[in-house]
Amino acid sequence: MDDHVIKISPEAQAMIVQLRDQEPGEGEIGLLLEVTGVRHGQFAYELAFTPVSDATGEHVVERHGDLAVIIPVKDVVSLSGSALSLNDAGLALDNPNRPAAMSSPAMAIPQGDLEGPLADQIVQVLAESVNPAIAAHGGRAELVSVDGSTAYLKLAGGCQGCGMAQVTLKQGIERILLEAIPEISEVVDVTDHAAGSDPYYQRSKK
């Protein structure tokens, strides 16, 4: 039906029904599909079998043949237009939607260190290798905290509010820092991108 939140291929539906029929219990079992968070700039999901009777007013229950799919109301917009299919690796969800990074709240900055040899190395690499590379975009990266082996950065200038900020962070800044400083295991962006006023890239063009 056109009003379904998601589409399910016949192969995926057959597999899900086969697994569902192995679930214990007398009542009808449905497939719960929910968004659990954001990972690497995309939604993360959880698929689980649950009694249809557990669905409340906070859920949408849609029928795909004799399969009931239960979706939290809060996730309907995020999942709308998705397609669940079966490939060699198992079930795969193709979702045309992406997290609204521009409206995400700023991440709380942990109380780490800004002094010491590790912090000094990070500041030096930012100054010598990172910021000259992103200066052409009007951006800069600043170290705000070091907690263990994790470096927390704030992007400013043209990088604040930029739709390509996560690409810049993961493919550029993080790669440079990890290669230059083996003691670092992760780089986290704690920028309030919603406050950005002059991003170099507004959004990536399709």
NUGUFI-339257 format. One line per 10 residues: number of its first residue (from 1); their letters; for each residue x, y, z of N, C-alpha, C, O, CB. Coordinates in Angstrom, 1 decimal, decimal comma. Glycine has a CB too. Example, Ala and Ser with C-alpha at 12.3 -4.5 7.8 and 13.67 -1.06 7.14 Angstrom:
residues 2
1	AS	13,2/-5,7/7,8/12,3/-4,5/7,8/13,2/-3,3/7,8/14,2/-3,3/8,5/11,3/-4,5/9,0  12,8/-2,2/7,1/13,7/-1,1/7,1/12,9/0,0/7,9/13,4/1,1/8,0/14,1/-0,6/5,7
This chain:
residues 206
1	MDDHVIKISP	0,8/-1,2/0,0/0,0/0,0/0,0/0,9/1,3/0,0/2,0/1,3/0,5/-1,0/0,0/1,2  0,4/2,3/-0,6/1,1/3,6/-0,7/1,4/4,3/0,6/2,3/5,0/0,8/0,5/4,5/-1,7  0,5/4,0/1,6/0,6/4,6/2,9/1,5/3,9/3,8/1,6/4,3/5,0/-0,7/4,8/3,5  2,2/2,9/3,4/3,2/2,2/4,2/4,4/3,1/4,5/4,8/3,8/3,6/3,6/0,9/3,6  4,9/3,0/5,7/6,1/3,8/6,0/7,3/3,2/5,3/8,2/3,9/4,8/6,4/3,8/7,6  7,4/1,8/5,3/8,5/1,1/4,6/8,0/0,1/3,6/6,8/-0,2/3,6/9,4/0,4/5,7  8,8/-0,3/2,7/8,5/-1,4/1,8/9,4/-2,6/2,1/10,5/-2,4/2,6/8,8/-0,9/0,3  8,9/-3,8/1,9/9,6/-5,0/2,2/9,6/-5,9/1,0/8,5/-6,1/0,4/9,0/-5,7/3,4  10,7/-6,3/0,5/10,8/-7,2/-0,7/10,2/-8,5/-0,3/10,2/-8,9/0,8/12,2/-7,3/-1,2  9,7/-9,2/-1,3/9,1/-10,6/-1,1/10,1/-11,5/-0,4/9,7/-12,3/0,5/8,6/-11,2/-2,3
11	EAQAMIVQLR	11,3/-11,5/-0,8/12,4/-12,4/-0,3/12,6/-12,0/1,2/12,7/-12,9/2,1/13,7/-12,3/-1,0  12,7/-10,7/1,5/12,9/-10,3/2,9/11,7/-10,7/3,8/11,9/-11,2/4,9/13,2/-8,8/3,0  10,5/-10,5/3,2/9,3/-10,8/4,0/9,2/-12,3/4,3/8,9/-12,7/5,4/8,1/-10,4/3,2  9,6/-13,1/3,3/9,5/-14,6/3,5/10,5/-15,0/4,6/10,2/-15,9/5,4/9,8/-15,3/2,2  11,7/-14,4/4,6/12,7/-14,8/5,6/12,2/-14,3/7,0/12,3/-15,1/8,0/14,0/-14,1/5,3  11,7/-13,1/7,1/11,2/-12,6/8,4/10,1/-13,4/8,9/10,1/-13,8/10,1/10,8/-11,1/8,3  9,2/-13,8/8,1/8,0/-14,6/8,5/8,5/-16,0/9,0/8,0/-16,5/10,0/7,0/-14,8/7,4  9,5/-16,6/8,3/10,0/-17,9/8,7/10,6/-17,8/10,1/10,5/-18,7/10,9/11,0/-18,4/7,7  11,4/-16,7/10,3/12,0/-16,5/11,6/11,0/-16,2/12,7/11,0/-16,7/13,8/13,1/-15,4/11,6  10,0/-15,4/12,3/8,9/-15,1/13,3/8,2/-16,3/13,8/7,8/-16,4/14,9/7,9/-14,1/12,7
21	DQEPGEGEIG	7,9/-17,2/12,8/7,1/-18,4/13,2/7,9/-19,4/14,1/7,3/-20,3/14,7/6,8/-19,2/11,9  9,2/-19,1/14,3/9,9/-19,9/15,3/9,9/-19,3/16,7/10,4/-19,9/17,6/11,4/-20,1/14,8  9,3/-18,1/16,8/9,3/-17,4/18,1/8,3/-18,1/19,0/7,2/-18,5/18,5/8,9/-15,9/17,9  8,6/-18,3/20,3/7,6/-18,9/21,2/6,5/-18,0/21,6/6,6/-16,7/21,3/8,4/-19,3/22,5  5,4/-18,5/22,1/4,3/-17,7/22,5/3,1/-18,0/21,7/3,2/-18,4/20,6/4,7/-16,2/22,5  1,9/-17,6/22,3/0,7/-17,9/21,6/0,1/-16,7/20,8/-0,5/-16,8/19,8/-0,4/-18,3/22,6  0,5/-15,5/21,3/0,0/-14,3/20,6/0,7/-14,0/19,3/1,7/-14,6/19,0/0,0/-13,1/21,5  0,1/-13,0/18,6/0,8/-12,6/17,3/2,1/-11,9/17,6/2,2/-11,0/18,5/-0,2/-11,7/16,5  3,1/-12,2/16,8/4,4/-11,6/16,9/4,6/-10,7/15,7/4,4/-11,1/14,6/5,5/-12,7/17,1  5,1/-9,5/16,0/5,4/-8,6/14,9/6,9/-8,2/14,9/7,6/-8,6/15,8/4,6/-7,3/15,1
31	LLLEVTGVRH	7,3/-7,5/13,9/8,7/-7,1/13,7/8,7/-5,6/14,1/8,1/-4,8/13,5/9,2/-7,3/12,2  9,5/-5,4/15,2/9,7/-4,0/15,7/10,9/-3,4/14,9/12,0/-4,0/15,0/9,9/-4,0/17,2  10,7/-2,3/14,3/11,8/-1,6/13,6/11,9/-0,2/14,2/10,9/0,6/14,1/11,6/-1,5/12,1  13,0/0,2/14,8/13,2/1,5/15,4/14,5/2,1/15,2/15,5/1,3/15,0/12,9/1,4/16,9  14,6/3,4/15,2/15,9/4,1/15,1/16,5/4,2/16,5/15,8/4,6/17,4/15,7/5,5/14,5  17,7/3,7/16,6/18,4/3,7/18,0/19,4/4,8/18,1/19,9/5,0/19,2/19,0/2,4/18,2  19,7/5,5/17,1/20,7/6,6/17,2/21,3/6,9/15,8/20,7/6,6/14,8/21,8/6,2/18,2  22,4/7,6/15,9/23,1/7,9/14,6/24,6/7,4/14,7/25,2/7,6/15,7/23,1/9,5/14,5  25,0/6,8/13,6/26,4/6,3/13,6/27,0/6,6/12,2/26,4/6,3/11,2/26,4/4,7/13,8  28,1/7,3/12,3/28,8/7,6/11,0/28,0/8,4/10,1/28,0/8,2/8,9/29,4/6,4/10,4
41	GQFAYELAFT	27,2/9,3/10,7/26,3/10,2/9,8/25,1/9,6/9,3/24,4/10,2/8,5/27,1/10,7/8,7  24,8/8,3/9,7/23,5/7,7/9,2/22,8/7,1/10,4/23,3/6,9/11,5/23,9/6,5/8,2  21,5/6,9/10,2/20,7/6,3/11,3/21,2/4,9/11,6/21,6/4,1/10,7/19,2/6,3/10,9  21,1/4,5/12,9/21,3/3,2/13,3/20,0/2,6/13,7/19,1/3,3/14,2/22,4/3,1/14,5  19,8/1,3/13,5/18,5/0,6/13,7/18,6/-0,6/14,5/19,6/-1,2/14,8/17,9/0,3/12,3  17,4/-1,0/15,0/17,3/-2,3/15,7/16,0/-3,0/15,2/15,0/-2,4/15,0/17,2/-2,1/17,3  16,2/-4,2/14,8/15,1/-5,1/14,4/14,9/-6,2/15,5/15,9/-6,8/15,9/15,4/-5,7/13,0  13,7/-6,3/15,9/13,4/-7,3/17,0/12,0/-7,8/16,9/11,1/-7,1/16,4/13,7/-6,7/18,4  11,8/-9,1/17,3/10,4/-9,6/17,3/9,8/-9,3/18,7/10,5/-9,4/19,7/10,4/-11,1/17,1  8,6/-8,8/18,6/7,9/-8,5/19,9/6,4/-8,7/19,7/5,9/-8,6/18,6/8,1/-7,0/20,2
51	PVSDATGEHV	5,7/-9,0/20,8/4,2/-9,2/20,7/3,5/-8,0/20,1/3,8/-6,9/20,6/3,6/-9,6/22,0  2,6/-8,2/19,2/1,9/-7,0/18,6/1,1/-6,4/19,7/0,8/-5,2/19,7/0,9/-7,5/17,5  0,7/-7,1/20,7/-0,1/-6,6/21,8/0,7/-5,6/22,7/0,1/-4,8/23,4/-0,6/-7,7/22,7  2,0/-5,6/22,5/2,8/-4,6/23,3/2,8/-3,2/22,6/3,3/-2,3/23,2/4,3/-5,1/23,4  2,4/-3,1/21,4/2,3/-1,8/20,7/1,3/-0,9/21,4/0,2/-1,4/21,8/1,9/-2,0/19,2  1,7/0,3/21,5/0,8/1,3/22,2/0,4/2,4/21,2/0,7/2,3/20,0/1,6/1,9/23,5  -0,1/3,5/21,8/-0,4/4,6/21,0/0,8/5,3/20,4/0,7/6,2/19,6/-1,3/5,6/21,7  1,9/5,0/21,0/3,2/5,6/20,5/3,8/4,8/19,3/4,9/5,0/18,9/4,2/5,6/21,7  3,1/3,8/18,8/3,6/3,0/17,7/2,6/3,0/16,5/1,4/3,2/16,7/3,8/1,5/18,2  3,1/2,8/15,4/2,3/2,6/14,1/2,5/1,1/13,8/3,6/0,6/13,8/2,8/3,5/12,9
61	VERHGDLAVI	1,4/0,4/13,6/1,4/-1,0/13,2/0,9/-1,1/11,8/-0,3/-0,8/11,5/0,6/-1,9/14,1  1,8/-1,5/10,8/1,3/-1,6/9,4/1,5/-3,1/9,0/2,3/-3,8/9,5/2,2/-0,7/8,5  0,6/-3,5/8,1/0,5/-4,9/7,6/1,2/-5,1/6,3/0,9/-4,3/5,3/-0,9/-5,3/7,6  2,0/-6,1/6,3/2,7/-6,5/5,0/2,3/-8,0/4,9/3,0/-8,9/5,3/4,2/-6,3/5,0  1,2/-8,2/4,2/0,6/-9,6/4,2/0,2/-10,0/5,6/-0,5/-9,3/6,3/1,7/-10,6/3,6  0,7/-11,1/6,0/0,4/-11,6/7,4/1,5/-11,2/8,4/1,6/-11,6/9,5/0,2/-13,1/7,5  2,4/-10,2/8,0/3,5/-9,7/8,8/3,1/-8,4/9,4/2,8/-7,4/8,6/4,8/-9,7/8,1  3,1/-8,2/10,7/2,9/-6,9/11,3/4,2/-6,3/11,6/5,1/-6,9/12,2/2,1/-7,1/12,6  4,4/-5,0/11,1/5,6/-4,3/11,4/5,2/-3,1/12,3/4,3/-2,3/12,0/6,2/-3,7/10,0  6,0/-3,0/13,4/5,7/-2,1/14,4/6,8/-1,0/14,4/8,0/-1,3/14,5/5,6/-2,7/15,9
71	IPVKDVVSLS	6,4/0,3/14,3/7,3/1,4/14,2/7,0/2,4/15,2/5,8/2,9/15,2/7,3/1,9/12,7  7,9/2,9/16,0/7,6/4,0/16,9/7,2/5,2/16,1/7,8/5,6/15,1/8,8/4,3/17,8  6,2/5,9/16,6/5,7/7,1/15,9/6,8/8,1/15,8/6,9/8,8/14,7/4,5/7,8/16,7  7,7/8,2/16,7/8,8/9,2/16,7/9,8/8,9/15,5/10,5/9,8/15,1/9,6/9,2/18,0  9,8/7,7/15,0/10,7/7,3/13,9/10,1/7,3/12,5/10,7/7,0/11,6/11,3/5,9/14,2  8,8/7,6/12,5/8,1/7,5/11,2/8,7/8,4/10,1/8,9/7,9/9,0/6,6/7,8/11,3  9,0/9,6/10,5/9,6/10,5/9,5/10,9/10,1/9,1/11,3/10,1/7,9/9,6/12,0/10,0  11,7/9,6/10,0/13,1/9,1/9,7/13,1/7,9/8,9/14,1/7,7/8,1/13,8/8,9/11,0  12,1/7,1/8,9/12,1/5,8/8,2/11,2/5,9/6,9/11,2/4,9/6,1/11,6/4,7/9,1  10,5/6,9/6,7/9,5/7,0/5,6/10,2/6,8/4,3/11,2/7,5/4,0/8,8/8,3/5,6
81	GSALSLNDAG	9,7/5,9/3,5/10,3/5,6/2,2/11,4/4,6/2,2/12,0/4,3/1,1/10,8/6,9/1,6  11,7/4,0/3,3/12,8/3,0/3,4/12,3/1,7/2,8/11,1/1,4/2,7/13,2/2,8/4,8  13,3/0,9/2,4/13,0/-0,4/1,7/13,9/-1,5/2,4/15,1/-1,3/2,5/13,3/-0,4/0,2  13,2/-2,5/2,9/13,9/-3,6/3,6/14,0/-4,7/2,5/13,0/-5,2/2,0/13,2/-4,1/4,9  15,3/-5,2/2,3/15,5/-6,2/1,3/16,4/-7,3/1,8/16,9/-7,1/2,9/16,0/-5,6/0,0  16,6/-8,3/1,1/17,5/-9,4/1,5/18,7/-9,5/0,5/18,5/-9,6/-0,7/16,7/-10,7/1,5  19,9/-9,5/1,0/21,1/-9,7/0,1/21,9/-10,8/0,7/21,5/-11,5/1,7/21,9/-8,4/0,0  23,1/-11,0/0,1/24,0/-12,1/0,6/24,4/-11,9/2,0/24,7/-12,9/2,7/25,2/-12,1/-0,3  24,4/-10,7/2,6/24,8/-10,5/3,9/23,7/-10,6/4,9/23,9/-10,6/6,1/25,5/-9,1/4,1  22,4/-10,6/4,4/21,3/-10,7/5,3/20,3/-9,6/5,0/20,2/-9,1/3,8/21,7/-10,6/6,7
91	LALDNPNRPA	19,5/-9,1/6,0/18,6/-8,1/5,8/19,3/-6,7/5,6/20,2/-6,5/6,4/17,6/-8,0/6,9  18,9/-5,9/4,7/19,5/-4,6/4,5/18,3/-3,6/4,4/17,4/-3,8/3,7/20,4/-4,6/3,3  18,5/-2,4/5,1/17,5/-1,4/5,0/18,1/-0,2/4,2/19,1/0,4/4,6/17,1/-0,9/6,5  17,5/0,1/3,1/17,9/1,3/2,3/17,0/2,4/2,7/15,8/2,5/2,4/17,7/0,9/0,8  17,6/3,4/3,4/16,8/4,6/3,9/17,3/5,8/3,2/18,4/6,2/3,2/17,0/4,7/5,4  16,3/6,5/2,5/16,7/7,7/1,7/16,9/8,9/2,7/17,4/10,0/2,2/15,6/8,1/0,7  16,5/8,8/3,9/16,6/9,9/4,9/18,0/9,9/5,6/18,6/8,8/5,8/15,5/9,8/5,9  18,4/11,1/6,0/19,6/11,2/6,8/19,4/12,0/8,0/18,4/12,9/8,0/20,7/11,8/5,9  20,1/11,8/9,1/20,0/12,6/10,3/20,1/14,1/10,0/20,9/14,5/9,2/21,0/12,2/11,4  19,3/14,9/10,7/19,4/16,3/10,5/20,5/16,9/11,4/20,3/17,4/12,5/18,0/17,0/10,9
101	AMSSPAMAIP	21,7/16,8/10,9/22,9/17,2/11,6/22,9/18,6/12,0/23,4/19,1/13,0/24,2/16,8/10,9  22,3/19,4/11,1/22,3/20,9/11,3/21,5/21,3/12,5/21,8/22,3/13,1/21,7/21,6/10,1  20,5/20,4/12,9/19,7/20,8/14,1/20,0/20,0/15,3/19,3/20,0/16,3/18,2/20,6/13,7  21,1/19,2/15,2/21,4/18,3/16,4/21,9/19,2/17,5/22,6/20,2/17,2/22,4/17,3/16,0  21,6/18,9/18,8/22,1/19,7/19,9/23,6/19,5/20,0/24,2/18,5/19,6/21,4/19,3/21,2  24,3/20,5/20,6/25,7/20,5/20,8/26,0/19,4/21,8/25,3/19,2/22,8/26,3/21,8/21,2  27,1/18,6/21,5/27,5/17,6/22,4/28,2/18,1/23,6/29,0/19,1/23,5/28,4/16,6/21,7  27,9/17,6/24,8/28,5/18,0/26,0/30,0/17,7/26,0/30,4/16,5/25,6/27,9/17,3/27,3  30,9/18,6/26,3/32,3/18,4/26,2/32,8/17,8/27,6/32,5/18,4/28,6/33,1/19,7/25,9  33,5/16,7/27,5/33,9/16,1/28,8/35,0/16,9/29,4/35,7/17,7/28,8/34,4/14,7/28,5
111	QGDLEGPLAD	35,1/16,7/30,7/36,1/17,5/31,5/37,5/16,7/31,3/37,8/15,9/32,2/35,7/17,6/33,0  38,2/17,0/30,3/39,5/16,3/30,1/40,6/17,3/30,3/40,5/18,3/31,1/39,6/15,7/28,7  41,7/17,1/29,6/42,9/17,9/29,7/43,2/18,8/28,5/42,8/18,4/27,4/44,1/17,1/30,0  43,7/19,9/28,7/44,2/20,8/27,6/45,7/21,0/27,8/46,3/21,9/27,2/43,5/22,1/27,6  46,3/20,3/28,8/47,7/20,5/29,0/48,4/19,1/29,0/47,7/18,1/29,1/48,0/21,1/30,4  49,7/19,1/28,8/50,4/17,8/28,7/50,9/17,6/27,3/50,5/18,2/26,4/49,5/16,7/29,2  51,8/16,6/27,2/52,4/16,3/25,9/51,4/15,9/24,8/51,6/16,3/23,6/53,4/15,2/26,0  50,4/15,1/25,1/49,5/14,7/24,1/48,7/15,9/23,5/48,5/16,0/22,3/48,5/13,6/24,6  48,2/16,7/24,4/47,5/17,9/24,0/48,4/18,8/23,2/47,9/19,4/22,2/46,9/18,7/25,2  49,6/18,9/23,6/50,6/19,8/22,9/50,8/19,2/21,4/50,9/20,0/20,5/51,9/19,9/23,6
121	QIVQVLAESV	50,9/17,9/21,3/51,1/17,3/20,0/49,9/17,6/19,1/50,0/17,9/17,9/51,3/15,8/20,1  48,6/17,4/19,7/47,4/17,7/18,9/47,4/19,1/18,4/47,1/19,4/17,2/46,2/17,3/19,7  47,6/20,0/19,3/47,6/21,5/18,9/48,6/21,7/17,8/48,4/22,5/16,9/47,9/22,4/20,2  49,8/21,1/17,9/50,8/21,3/16,9/50,4/20,8/15,5/50,6/21,5/14,5/52,1/20,7/17,3  49,8/19,6/15,5/49,4/19,0/14,2/48,2/19,8/13,6/48,2/20,0/12,4/48,9/17,5/14,4  47,3/20,3/14,5/46,2/21,1/14,0/46,8/22,4/13,4/46,3/22,8/12,3/45,3/21,5/15,2  47,8/23,0/14,0/48,3/24,2/13,5/49,1/24,1/12,2/49,1/24,9/11,3/49,2/24,9/14,6  49,9/22,9/12,2/50,8/22,8/11,0/50,2/22,0/9,9/50,6/22,3/8,7/52,0/22,0/11,5  49,3/21,1/10,1/48,8/20,2/9,0/47,3/20,4/8,7/46,9/20,4/7,6/49,1/18,8/9,3  46,5/20,6/9,8/45,0/20,6/9,6/44,5/21,9/9,2/43,9/22,1/8,1/44,3/20,1/10,8
131	NPAIAAHGGR	44,8/22,9/10,0/44,2/24,2/9,7/44,6/24,9/8,4/43,8/25,5/7,7/44,5/25,2/10,8  45,9/24,7/8,0/46,3/25,2/6,7/45,5/24,6/5,5/45,2/25,2/4,5/47,7/25,0/6,4  45,1/23,3/5,7/44,3/22,6/4,7/42,9/23,1/4,6/42,3/23,1/3,5/44,4/21,1/4,9  42,3/23,4/5,7/40,9/23,8/5,7/40,7/25,3/5,7/39,6/25,8/5,7/40,1/23,2/6,9  41,8/26,1/5,8/41,7/27,5/5,8/41,2/28,0/4,4/40,5/29,1/4,4/43,1/28,1/6,0  41,4/27,3/3,4/40,9/27,7/2,1/39,4/27,7/2,0/38,8/28,4/1,2/41,4/26,8/1,0  38,8/27,0/2,9/37,3/26,9/3,1/36,8/27,9/4,1/35,6/28,0/4,4/36,8/25,5/3,4  37,7/28,7/4,7/37,4/29,6/5,7/37,2/28,9/7,1/36,5/29,5/8,0/36,1/30,3/5,3  37,7/27,7/7,2/37,4/27,0/8,5/38,7/26,8/9,3/39,8/27,0/8,8/36,8/25,7/8,2  38,5/26,3/10,5/39,6/26,0/11,4/39,1/25,0/12,5/37,9/25,0/12,8/40,2/27,3/12,1
141	AELVSVDGST	40,0/24,2/13,0/39,7/23,3/14,0/40,5/23,6/15,3/41,7/23,9/15,3/40,0/21,8/13,6  39,8/23,5/16,4/40,4/23,9/17,7/40,2/22,7/18,7/39,2/22,0/18,7/39,8/25,1/18,3  41,3/22,4/19,4/41,2/21,4/20,5/40,5/21,9/21,7/40,9/23,0/22,2/42,6/20,8/20,8  39,5/21,3/22,2/38,8/21,7/23,4/39,0/20,8/24,6/38,8/21,2/25,7/37,3/21,9/23,1  39,3/19,5/24,3/39,5/18,6/25,4/40,2/17,4/25,0/40,0/16,9/23,8/38,2/18,3/26,1  41,0/16,7/25,8/41,6/15,4/25,6/41,2/14,5/26,8/41,5/14,8/27,9/43,1/15,5/25,4  40,4/13,5/26,5/40,0/12,6/27,5/40,5/11,2/27,2/40,0/10,5/26,3/38,4/12,6/27,7  41,5/10,7/27,9/42,1/9,5/27,6/42,8/9,5/26,2/43,7/10,3/26,0/41,1/8,3/27,6  42,3/8,7/25,3/42,9/8,7/24,0/42,0/9,3/23,0/42,2/9,2/21,7/43,2/7,3/23,5  40,9/10,0/23,5/40,0/10,7/22,6/40,2/12,2/22,6/40,3/12,9/23,6/38,5/10,4/23,1
151	AYLKLAGGCQ	40,3/12,8/21,4/40,5/14,2/21,2/39,1/14,8/20,8/38,5/14,4/19,9/41,5/14,5/20,2  38,7/15,9/21,5/37,4/16,6/21,2/37,8/17,9/20,6/38,5/18,7/21,1/36,6/16,8/22,5  37,2/18,1/19,4/37,5/19,3/18,6/36,3/20,1/18,4/35,2/19,6/18,4/38,1/18,9/17,3  36,5/21,4/18,2/35,4/22,3/17,8/35,8/22,9/16,4/36,9/23,4/16,3/35,2/23,4/18,9  34,9/22,8/15,5/35,2/23,4/14,2/34,6/24,8/14,1/33,5/25,0/14,6/34,6/22,5/13,0  35,3/25,7/13,5/34,8/27,1/13,5/35,0/27,7/12,1/35,4/27,0/11,2/35,6/27,9/14,5  34,5/28,9/12,0/34,6/29,6/10,7/33,7/28,9/9,7/32,5/28,6/10,0/36,0/29,6/10,1  34,2/28,6/8,5/33,4/28,0/7,4/33,0/26,6/7,7/32,1/26,1/7,0/34,1/28,1/6,1  33,6/25,9/8,7/33,3/24,5/9,0/32,1/24,4/9,9/31,5/23,4/10,1/34,5/23,8/9,6  31,8/25,5/10,6/30,7/25,5/11,6/29,4/25,6/10,8/29,1/26,6/10,2/30,8/26,6/12,6
161	GCGMAQVTLK	28,5/24,6/10,9/27,3/24,6/10,2/27,4/24,0/8,8/26,4/24,1/8,1/26,7/25,9/10,2  28,6/23,6/8,4/28,8/23,1/7,1/28,2/21,7/6,9/28,4/20,8/7,8/30,2/23,0/6,8  27,4/21,4/5,9/26,9/20,1/5,6/27,9/19,1/5,4/27,6/17,9/5,5/25,9/20,2/4,5  29,1/19,5/5,0/30,2/18,5/4,8/31,1/18,4/6,0/32,2/17,8/5,8/31,0/18,9/3,5  30,8/18,9/7,1/31,7/18,9/8,3/32,1/17,5/8,7/33,3/17,3/9,0/31,0/19,6/9,4  31,2/16,6/8,7/31,5/15,2/9,2/32,5/14,6/8,2/33,3/13,8/8,6/30,3/14,4/9,4  32,3/14,9/6,9/33,2/14,3/5,9/34,6/14,9/6,1/35,6/14,1/6,1/32,7/14,6/4,5  34,7/16,2/6,3/35,9/16,8/6,6/36,6/16,2/7,8/37,8/16,0/7,9/35,8/18,3/6,8  35,8/16,0/8,9/36,3/15,5/10,1/36,9/14,1/10,0/38,0/13,8/10,3/35,3/15,5/11,2  36,0/13,2/9,4/36,4/11,8/9,4/37,5/11,5/8,3/38,4/10,7/8,6/35,2/11,0/9,1
171	QGIERILLEA	37,3/12,1/7,1/38,2/11,7/6,0/39,5/12,6/6,0/40,5/12,3/5,4/37,5/11,9/4,7  39,4/13,7/6,7/40,6/14,6/6,7/41,2/14,8/8,1/42,3/14,3/8,3/40,1/16,0/6,2  40,6/15,5/8,9/41,1/15,8/10,2/41,5/14,6/11,0/42,6/14,5/11,5/40,2/16,7/11,0  40,5/13,7/11,2/40,8/12,5/12,0/41,9/11,7/11,4/42,8/11,2/12,2/39,5/11,6/12,1  41,9/11,5/10,1/43,0/10,7/9,5/44,4/11,3/9,7/45,3/10,6/10,0/42,7/10,6/7,9  44,5/12,6/9,6/45,7/13,3/9,8/46,2/13,1/11,3/47,4/12,8/11,5/45,6/14,8/9,5  45,3/13,3/12,2/45,7/13,2/13,6/46,0/11,8/14,0/47,0/11,6/14,7/44,5/13,7/14,5  45,3/10,8/13,5/45,6/9,4/13,9/46,9/8,9/13,3/47,6/8,2/14,0/44,4/8,5/13,4  47,2/9,4/12,1/48,5/9,0/11,5/49,6/9,7/12,2/50,7/9,1/12,3/48,5/9,4/10,0  49,5/10,9/12,6/50,6/11,7/13,2/50,8/11,3/14,7/51,9/11,4/15,2/50,3/13,2/13,1
181	IPEISEVVDV	49,7/11,0/15,4/49,8/10,7/16,8/49,1/9,4/17,1/47,9/9,3/17,3/49,1/11,9/17,6  49,9/8,3/17,2/49,3/6,9/17,5/48,6/6,8/18,8/47,8/5,9/19,0/50,5/5,9/17,4  48,9/7,7/19,7/48,2/7,6/21,0/46,7/8,0/21,0/46,0/7,7/21,9/48,9/8,5/22,0  46,3/8,6/19,9/44,9/9,0/19,7/44,1/7,8/19,1/44,6/7,3/18,1/44,8/10,3/18,9  43,0/7,5/19,6/42,2/6,4/19,1/40,9/7,0/18,4/40,3/6,3/17,6/41,8/5,4/20,2  40,5/8,2/18,8/39,2/8,7/18,2/39,2/10,2/18,3/39,8/10,9/19,2/38,0/8,2/19,0  38,6/10,8/17,3/38,4/12,3/17,2/36,9/12,6/17,2/36,2/12,0/16,3/39,1/12,9/16,0  36,4/13,4/18,1/35,0/13,7/18,2/34,7/15,2/18,0/35,4/16,0/18,5/34,5/13,2/19,6  33,7/15,4/17,2/33,3/16,8/16,9/32,3/17,2/17,9/31,2/16,6/17,9/32,8/16,9/15,4  32,5/18,3/18,7/31,6/18,8/19,6/31,1/20,2/19,2/30,6/20,9/20,1/32,2/18,8/21,0
191	TDHAAGSDPY	31,2/20,5/18,0/30,7/21,8/17,5/29,2/21,9/17,5/28,5/21,0/17,2/31,2/22,0/16,0  28,7/23,1/17,9/27,3/23,4/17,8/27,1/23,9/16,4/27,1/25,1/16,1/26,8/24,5/18,9  26,8/23,0/15,4/26,7/23,3/14,0/25,4/24,2/13,8/25,3/24,9/12,8/26,7/22,1/13,2  24,4/24,0/14,7/23,2/24,8/14,5/23,5/26,3/14,6/22,7/27,1/14,1/22,2/24,4/15,5  24,6/26,7/15,2/24,9/28,1/15,4/25,8/28,6/14,3/26,1/29,8/14,3/25,6/28,3/16,7  26,1/27,8/13,3/27,0/28,3/12,2/26,2/29,3/11,3/25,1/29,1/11,0/27,4/27,1/11,4  26,9/30,4/11,0/26,3/31,4/10,2/26,8/31,6/8,8/26,2/32,2/8,0/26,3/32,7/10,9  28,0/31,0/8,5/28,6/31,3/7,2/29,4/30,1/6,7/30,6/30,1/6,5/29,6/32,5/7,3  28,7/28,9/6,6/29,3/27,7/6,2/29,8/27,8/4,7/29,1/28,4/3,9/28,4/26,5/6,3  31,0/27,2/4,4/31,5/27,3/3,1/30,7/26,4/2,2/30,3/26,8/1,1/33,0/26,8/3,1
201	YQRSKK	30,3/25,2/2,6/29,4/24,4/1,9/28,1/24,4/2,6/28,0/24,1/3,8/29,9/22,9/1,7  27,0/24,8/1,9/25,7/24,7/2,6/25,2/23,3/2,7/24,8/22,8/3,7/24,7/25,6/1,8  25,2/22,6/1,5/24,8/21,2/1,5/25,5/20,6/0,3/25,7/21,2/-0,7/23,3/21,0/1,4  25,8/19,3/0,3/26,4/18,6/-0,8/25,3/18,5/-1,9/24,1/18,2/-1,6/26,9/17,2/-0,4  25,7/18,8/-3,1/24,7/18,7/-4,2/24,5/17,2/-4,7/25,5/16,5/-4,7/25,2/19,6/-5,4  23,3/16,9/-5,0/23,0/15,5/-5,5/23,2/15,5/-7,0/23,0/14,5/-7,7/21,6/15,1/-5,1
